[in-house]
Structure formats: C-alpha cells, structure tokens
Amino acid sequence: MVLTFAVARRWPDVLVNGIEPGWVPTKMGGPAAPDDLSLAPLTHAWLAVSDEPAATGTGGYFFTRNRRKPTRPRATSRSRTNCSATAAQLCGVELPP
C-alpha cells in the first residue's frame, strides 16, 4: 500500500490502486480461511475494465467484499513522509520526484 500511494502521488495520471483479496483459503491463508477464493479476483477485474467513478480513480485501497467503495487504510501508509522512505526501503529503489 505504501508503494501504491507513493506512485499515485507522484504520477497522478497513472491509475494505481491497492487491493486486499480478503482472507482466502490458499497456501498462505490456510484451508480454514473464511472468505470465498472465487471472489478474490473480482475486484481486480472490475478495476481493470469498469468505467464507474470509483474504478477510474487512483490511490485507492479496495477490499474485495466492499469493492465499489474504497476503504481507508492505516494513516501511516498514507503519510507523505513514510511513503517515499518506506517504498525505497522495501523496493530497494528510490522513487524519482
């Protein structure tokens, strides 16, 4: 999410959004995960092809079960100070201004 917000802030003409598929039964989520695996890719597809206003924005954070309304992530992930430094630390690449 930090990288998503940093890219969205630097290049507002590029559509970039973060998506959380939910807790789905995968090898990472485990077989007891309560969310439906078949619903996980729906938000990705909707953002890719929809003309709805929420899908044509940038810098959003979407949760699969509430895909047509962006969710507010933690404030620290949206912080201008944290975004650049954290993105560089995580990716190993300093984003250009």
Buried (B, 14 or more C-beta within 10 A) or exposed (E): BBBBBBBBBBEEEEBBBBBBBBBBBEEEBEEEBEBBEEBBEBBBEBBEEEEEEBBEBBBBBBBBBEBEEBEEBEEEBBBEEBBBEBBBEEEEEEBEE
